[in-house]
Amino acid sequence: MRGLPSNVYLKEVGPRDGLQNEKQWISTDDKVVWINMLSKTGVSEIEYSSFVHPKMIPALKDAREVGKRIIRKSGVAYSALVPNMKGLEYALEAGIDGASVFMSASETHNRKNINKSISETYPVLTEVIKEAKNAGKIVTGYVSTVFDCPYEGRISVDDVLGVCGQLIDSGVDYLSLGDTIGTAVPTQVENLLEGLFPYFPKDKLILHFHDTRGMAIANIMTALHMGITRFDSTVGGLGGCPYAPGAAGNVATNDVLYLLNGLGIETGINEKRIQEASIYIQNKLGKTLPSRSVAYLKNA
């Protein structure tokens, strides 16, 4: 097909975004084994945990220990979510190549998720971004609810532009645009990207889709045709947001990989090893993961 990129960069966010909403505790030992498996799949980056307060995300309360124990493979970047200076301190101690800060384009979701208004969030993140950059780390700014919000409904492109502009001015290297509740359709993706392209380079934009309504792959296809080459995904389609009622898991790395392989787009990722990592965490969670590719390959 014409107009498609030759290479795509996939960030595996399963150990963070995939596990953060899970009620079933995954032991530190099992997390370390799983992340080490992911390191051997060929993924370019793994977001291995979140350094938020353990009371907020109990599933990831062992972030420091996980960071210190994983085996780091050359050529793989290891990043983590950091909410504030204390979180950054712990993340740097545990070891990170990249720091991810986060906020919402929706005022209500931002208050639910961070307990601050959007305007109150900027100075907190600006300080984190500055210190992370001083430490030589790549910084990604996650912007949640860029299409729809569970509390406010449709989010305007202008609202997204405002938040993205502030984060870029604060020094982030990349912007990850989140379809947090998984309700976007291709026309919304097209509309948002057309609104952002005059202000931000395409290679600085990452798209982060959840698959609540089954539109994630269609949305990725739209983004590919528009020149986007960076996406977040989770093995097996794990995920969900504690502060986004009804949100399903992230788009499955397995399903994205099947699409990209079929289109002849290079990722450097080994499909068999992704499947093995998916089955491993599926067994540990004791539930069937939503990825269609996982189910197909398991029964093939």
N, C-alpha and C positions, 0 to 999 in steps of 0.2 A: 504494500500500500504506500502511496506517496505521502510525503510530508511528515513522516514519522522519524523520531530520533534513532540513531544507531546504538546508543547505550543508555541505560537507565540506572540510577543510583537508588537502591532500596535500603532504607534504614529499618532494621528489625527492632520493634518497640514492644515485643511480647513480654519480656521480663519486667517491664515497667507498666505500660498501658494495658497489657494483657492480663497481668496478675492483680492490678490494684483494686479491682472490683470483686475479686473472688473471695467467697466465704471459706472455702477449703484452704487451710494453711498448707503451704508448700515449704518444707523444711529448708534451712540454709544449705544443707548438704545437697539436697535435690536441685535447688536453684543453681548452685555452682556447677553441678554435673550438666544441667540443661544448658546453661550459658556456654560452657566449654564445648558442648555439642554444636551450638549455634556458631561458635567461632570457627568451626571446621566446615561450615556450609558454603563459604565464599561470600557471605554478606559483607558489605562495605563498612557497616556501622551497627553496633548493638547498644541500645539504650537499656542499661542493665538494672537500673532501679531508680528510686525517687527519695531524695533526702528531705522530705517533708516530716512534720512531727508525727511520731508513731501513732498518736491518738487519731490523727486524721486519716492515715492509710495504714492500718495495722498489718495488712498483708505484706508490706515492704519495710517493716520495722528493723530488719536485719541488713539494711542497705550497706552500712559500713563494713560489716563482716563479709558480705558477698563481694564487695569491691576489692577487698584485700585478698580474697581467696581465689578468685577466678584466674585462670591461666590466660594471659593476654597474648594473642597471636599477632605476629607482624602483619601489617597491612589491614588490620581491622581497627576501627576507632571505637572507643568505649566511652559512652556519654551517660549522663544522668540528669534527672529533673531537679532543679534547685529553686526553692521558693524565696529564699532570703539569705542574708549574710551568714547566719549560723549553718544553714543547709550547705552553702558553698564551702564553708570551712570544713565540714565533715566530708564533703565530696572530694575536695582537694586532698584531704588526708587519706581517703580510701583509694584515690586514683581515678582521674577522668581525663579524657582527651577533649571532651566537649561538655559544655553546660547548657541546659535548656531551661529558659525561664518561661513563665506562662501567665496569660491573662485572657480575658474574653472581650469580644466586640460588643457583647450584651451587658448592660449595666447590672441587670438583675442576676444573670448567671455569674458575673464577676463577684458580686457580693456573696452569692451562695457558695462559690468555689473557693474564694480567697478571703472572704469576710472584709472586703474593702471596696470602696467605689473605684471606678476606673481612674479617676484623677489621683486618688490616694495611692494607687498601685504604681504609678510611673516612678516616683522617687525611690521606692524600694527596689524596683527592678533595675533602675539606672545605676544604683550603687553596686548591685550584684554583677551587672554586665561589665562595669568598669573594672572591678576587681578580678573577674574571670579573664578579661582581656589582658590585664596586667600580668596575670599568671600564665599567659600564652595559650589560653584555651579558645577553641571555636565556640561561639555562642549562637544558639538558635532561639528565636522567639516564637513560642507557640501562641497562636491566636485562636481561641475556641469560638464556637457558634458563629462562624462567618457567613453561614447561609440562613439558618433558622435557630431559634432559641426555644427551649421548652417552656419558658415563662413569658417571653415577649413576642414570639412568632417570627415573622420574616425580618431579617436584619439588613439594613441598607448598605450599599457599597460604600457610601460616604462614611458610615460608622467604622467599617473595616479599614478604609483608607486612613482614617484618623489614628487608629491604634497602630497600624503598621508603620505609619510615618514616625510616630513617637518612638517606636522600638528601633527603627533604623537610625534615627537621630541619636539614640542612646548607645548605638554601637553594635547591635546584633549583626551577625554575618549572614544569617538566613532567617526567613519567615516561614513557619509551618502553619498552613491555613486549615483549620479543622472543621469538618462537617460532623460536629460533636454528636448530634442525635441521628445522623444517617438518613436525612430526609431530602437532601439535595437531588436534583435531576440535572441532566446535561446542560439545559438552557441556563440554569442558575450558575453552573460552573463557567460557562462561556461568558455570561454577563459579568461575573466577578472578575475574571481574568482580564477581560477587555477594559475594565475599570482600573485595574492595578498596573497593567503593562506600561502605560505612559510614565509611571513614577518609579517602578522597581524592575530591575533586570530579571528576565525569566529564570536565569540560572541561580537566582537567590531565593526562588519560591519553591516551597515543598507543599505537596497536598497530602492531607491526612483524612482519609475517608473511613467512616463507619458504615456498616452494611445493613442497617435496620430495615430498610425498605427494598433491599436487593439491587440498589442502583450503583454501588461502588465501582464495579468493573466498567459499567457504561460511562461513569463520570471520569474514570482514569483514561478511558479511550478518548474522550473529549479533550482532556488535558494534554494527552500525548500529541494529538493533532494540533494543539495550540502551542506546542514547543516546551512543555514542562517535562523535566527529566528526573525529578526527585520525588519520591513518594515514601510515606511511612506505611508499615504493614505489620501484622502479627502472625506468627505461625499458627495455622489452624483456625484463624479468625477469633482468637481470644480477645477479650476486652469489654469495655463499658466504662461509663463515667459515674462515680458515686453521686455527682451533683447534676446529672442529666437524666431525669426519670424516663425510662423506656428505651434508652439507647442500647443498641446491640453492640456486638464486638466490632473490632476493626476489620477492614478488608483483609482477607487471608493472604499471607505471603505466598502460599501454595497456589492460590487461584490467580494472583497477579503474575506469578512466575509462569504458569501455564499460558496465560495470555501473551506475555512478552516473548516467550520461547516460540510460540506459534507465529508471532509477527516478525521473528528474526531479529529481535532486539536483544543485545548482549547485556547480561547482568553480572556474570561471573559466578552465579549461584548454582550449586548442585542440587537438583530436584530431589534426588534420592535421600540426601542428607537432611534436607528440609523435612521430608516425610518422616524420617526417623526421629527428628527432634519433636515433631508434632505428635507422633504416637507416644513418645516418652512422656510429654507433659499431659496428654490426654489421659494416660493411665494414672498418673499421679493425682490428677484432679478427680478421677473417677466419673467422668462424663464425656459424652460425645461432642467433639468440637464441630462448629458449623461449616467448616470448609468443605465444599463439594469435592475438591481434589483429594483431600485426606480420605474421605469415605470411598471414593472411586479406587484410589491406589491400594487402599487396605484390602479391598475385596477383589482386586484384579487377579 
